Amino acid sequence: MLLSTPSLLHKPIMYLLSLDDQVLQFGKLVSTSNTYEPVAPGNPRKPVTLTTDQPLLWSMGIRKEGE
């Protein structure tokens, strides 16, 4: 799955949540409280690619106009 959103809308947080009652923890299934790679203003971010065979919820912060 490839998700693409305009870089200027990204807040510096995103996280993934298991929807299949699996444990999310370091050393097992990850992840919560992630961030995007830093990029210079005006430069595009690389796409985020996820590979999974289980249900997964992606969430990310979105900036308000003018932030």
N, CA and C atoms as a LAMMPS dump frame, in Angstrom:
ITEM: TIMESTEP
0
ITEM: NUMBER OF ATOMS
201
ITEM: BOX BOUNDS ff ff ff
-5.0000000000000000e+02 5.0000000000000000e+02
-5.0000000000000000e+02 5.0000000000000000e+02
-5.0000000000000000e+02 5.0000000000000000e+02
ITEM: ATOMS id mol type element x y z
1 1 1 N 0.844 -1.167 0
2 1 2 C 0 0 0
3 1 3 C 0.891 1.233 0
4 2 1 N 0.579 2.193 -0.815
5 2 2 C 1.333 3.442 -0.862
6 2 3 C 0.377 4.581 -0.551
7 3 1 N 0.7 5.337 0.496
8 3 2 C -0.104 6.492 0.885
9 3 3 C 0.69 7.744 0.574
10 4 1 N 0.062 8.682 -0.075
11 4 2 C 0.761 9.912 -0.428
12 4 3 C -0.062 11.107 0.032
13 5 1 N 0.583 12 0.79
14 5 2 C -0.062 13.236 1.228
15 5 3 C 0.93 14.371 1.036
16 6 1 N 0.466 15.581 0.828
17 6 2 C 1.387 16.708 0.662
18 6 3 C 2.259 16.9 1.903
19 7 1 N 3.568 16.994 1.724
20 7 2 C 4.504 17.141 2.847
21 7 3 C 4.18 18.325 3.735
22 8 1 N 3.71 19.416 3.153
23 8 2 C 3.473 20.607 3.966
24 8 3 C 2.296 20.428 4.92
25 9 1 N 1.512 19.37 4.763
26 9 2 C 0.409 19.106 5.686
27 9 3 C 0.817 18.244 6.873
28 10 1 N 1.97 17.584 6.788
29 10 2 C 2.371 16.629 7.82
30 10 3 C 2.72 17.306 9.133
31 11 1 N 2.174 16.818 10.211
32 11 2 C 2.686 17.151 11.538
33 11 3 C 3.782 16.127 11.789
34 12 1 N 4.644 16.348 12.778
35 12 2 C 5.78 15.44 12.941
36 12 3 C 5.439 14.129 13.645
37 13 1 N 4.188 13.698 13.629
38 13 2 C 3.865 12.411 14.237
39 13 3 C 2.997 11.578 13.307
40 14 1 N 3.156 10.292 13.4
41 14 2 C 2.276 9.337 12.74
42 14 3 C 2.386 8.05 13.525
43 15 1 N 1.371 7.219 13.446
44 15 2 C 1.462 5.941 14.136
45 15 3 C 0.612 4.892 13.441
46 16 1 N 0.909 3.64 13.772
47 16 2 C 0.213 2.484 13.236
48 16 3 C -0.416 1.73 14.393
49 17 1 N -1.616 1.231 14.199
50 17 2 C -2.292 0.456 15.232
51 17 3 C -2.732 -0.879 14.654
52 18 1 N -2.43 -1.947 15.37
53 18 2 C -2.879 -3.276 14.973
54 18 3 C -4.379 -3.382 15.191
55 19 1 N -5.089 -3.948 14.242
56 19 2 C -6.526 -4.166 14.382
57 19 3 C -6.83 -5.647 14.57
58 20 1 N -5.793 -6.424 14.872
59 20 2 C -5.949 -7.874 14.966
60 20 3 C -5.539 -8.396 16.339
61 21 1 N -5.692 -7.589 17.396
62 21 2 C -5.371 -7.979 18.776
63 21 3 C -3.921 -8.425 18.967
64 22 1 N -3.009 -7.926 18.147
65 22 2 C -1.594 -8.242 18.323
66 22 3 C -0.965 -7.204 19.243
67 23 1 N 0.084 -7.611 19.936
68 23 2 C 0.776 -6.725 20.867
69 23 3 C 1.661 -5.765 20.087
70 24 1 N 1.549 -4.475 20.399
71 24 2 C 2.428 -3.468 19.816
72 24 3 C 3.479 -3.113 20.85
73 25 1 N 4.726 -3.507 20.628
74 25 2 C 5.809 -3.168 21.544
75 25 3 C 7.136 -3.343 20.829
76 26 1 N 8.155 -2.647 21.328
77 26 2 C 9.483 -2.762 20.741
78 26 3 C 9.98 -4.185 20.923
79 27 1 N 10.599 -4.734 19.884
80 27 2 C 11.088 -6.099 19.912
81 27 3 C 10.035 -7.093 19.448
82 28 1 N 8.816 -6.645 19.323
83 28 2 C 7.724 -7.472 18.784
84 28 3 C 7.105 -6.683 17.649
85 29 1 N 5.829 -6.508 17.705
86 29 2 C 5.156 -5.725 16.68
87 29 3 C 5.272 -4.252 17.035
88 30 1 N 5.688 -3.444 16.098
89 30 2 C 5.869 -2.029 16.333
90 30 3 C 4.784 -1.354 15.488
91 31 1 N 4.15 -0.278 15.762
92 31 2 C 4.836 0.871 16.226
93 31 3 C 3.829 1.929 16.626
94 32 1 N 4.244 2.793 17.51
95 32 2 C 3.478 3.982 17.852
96 32 3 C 4.459 5.127 18.008
97 33 1 N 3.981 6.328 17.931
98 33 2 C 4.796 7.536 18.142
99 33 3 C 5.975 7.635 17.19
100 34 1 N 5.74 7.433 15.928
101 34 2 C 6.784 7.579 14.912
102 34 3 C 6.761 8.992 14.35
103 35 1 N 7.703 9.279 13.482
104 35 2 C 7.741 10.57 12.812
105 35 3 C 8.213 10.368 11.379
106 36 1 N 8.149 11.405 10.584
107 36 2 C 8.631 11.37 9.21
108 36 3 C 10.084 11.806 9.181
109 37 1 N 10.804 11.417 8.124
110 37 2 C 12.179 11.878 7.991
111 37 3 C 12.179 13.388 7.758
112 38 1 N 13.159 14.094 8.311
113 38 2 C 13.207 15.542 8.086
114 38 3 C 13.612 15.857 6.645
115 39 1 N 13.014 16.89 6.092
116 39 2 C 13.389 17.371 4.757
117 39 3 C 13.41 18.891 4.791
118 40 1 N 14.202 19.467 3.92
119 40 2 C 14.267 20.925 3.828
120 40 3 C 12.939 21.46 3.293
121 41 1 N 12.537 22.656 3.723
122 41 2 C 11.286 23.243 3.231
123 41 3 C 11.252 23.269 1.705
124 42 1 N 10.129 22.867 1.151
125 42 2 C 9.962 22.852 -0.298
126 42 3 C 10.378 21.555 -0.959
127 43 1 N 11.101 20.691 -0.246
128 43 2 C 11.514 19.407 -0.807
129 43 3 C 10.479 18.336 -0.481
130 44 1 N 10.236 17.412 -1.404
131 44 2 C 9.254 16.355 -1.137
132 44 3 C 9.824 15.282 -0.209
133 45 1 N 8.962 14.64 0.534
134 45 2 C 9.363 13.498 1.352
135 45 3 C 9.308 12.241 0.491
136 46 1 N 10.091 11.24 0.885
137 46 2 C 9.993 9.942 0.233
138 46 3 C 8.664 9.312 0.639
139 47 1 N 8.082 8.482 -0.23
140 47 2 C 6.83 7.813 0.137
141 47 3 C 7.04 6.882 1.331
142 48 1 N 6.007 6.717 2.116
143 48 2 C 6.008 5.743 3.204
144 48 3 C 5.365 4.483 2.652
145 49 1 N 6.059 3.351 2.76
146 49 2 C 5.551 2.09 2.244
147 49 3 C 5.333 1.12 3.388
148 50 1 N 4.168 0.513 3.45
149 50 2 C 3.839 -0.471 4.473
150 50 3 C 3.561 -1.802 3.806
151 51 1 N 4.075 -2.872 4.413
152 51 2 C 3.766 -4.215 3.958
153 51 3 C 3.187 -4.971 5.133
154 52 1 N 1.986 -5.486 4.99
155 52 2 C 1.338 -6.21 6.078
156 52 3 C 0.352 -7.215 5.511
157 53 1 N 0.126 -8.28 6.257
158 53 2 C -0.898 -9.246 5.864
159 53 3 C -2.038 -9.263 6.884
160 54 1 N -2.047 -8.263 7.776
161 54 2 C -3.071 -8.148 8.811
162 54 3 C -3.691 -6.749 8.752
163 55 1 N -4.914 -6.598 9.276
164 55 2 C -5.535 -5.271 9.315
165 55 3 C -4.674 -4.285 10.103
166 56 1 N -4.593 -3.062 9.625
167 56 2 C -3.734 -2.053 10.223
168 56 3 C -4.382 -0.685 10.056
169 57 1 N -4.291 0.139 11.088
170 57 2 C -4.804 1.505 11.027
171 57 3 C -3.626 2.467 11
172 58 1 N -3.598 3.36 10.019
173 58 2 C -2.565 4.392 9.89
174 58 3 C -3.179 5.703 10.351
175 59 1 N -2.459 6.443 11.165
176 59 2 C -2.928 7.755 11.6
177 59 3 C -1.765 8.73 11.537
178 60 1 N -2.06 9.977 11.171
179 60 2 C -1.012 10.988 11.106
180 60 3 C -1.596 12.343 11.471
181 61 1 N -0.742 13.228 11.938
182 61 2 C -1.17 14.594 12.223
183 61 3 C -1.269 15.393 10.938
184 62 1 N -2.228 16.3 10.885
185 62 2 C -2.396 17.211 9.748
186 62 3 C -2.325 18.637 10.278
187 63 1 N -1.541 19.466 9.637
188 63 2 C -1.405 20.868 10.05
189 63 3 C -2.624 21.683 9.627
190 64 1 N -2.988 22.638 10.469
191 64 2 C -4.001 23.618 10.082
192 64 3 C -3.328 24.645 9.184
193 65 1 N -4.089 25.256 8.314
194 65 2 C -3.537 26.285 7.44
195 65 3 C -2.906 27.383 8.285
196 66 1 N -1.683 27.77 7.943
197 66 2 C -0.982 28.826 8.66
198 66 3 C -0.109 28.346 9.811
199 67 1 N -0.104 27.052 10.13
200 67 2 C 0.76 26.538 11.218
201 67 3 C 2.192 26.465 10.769
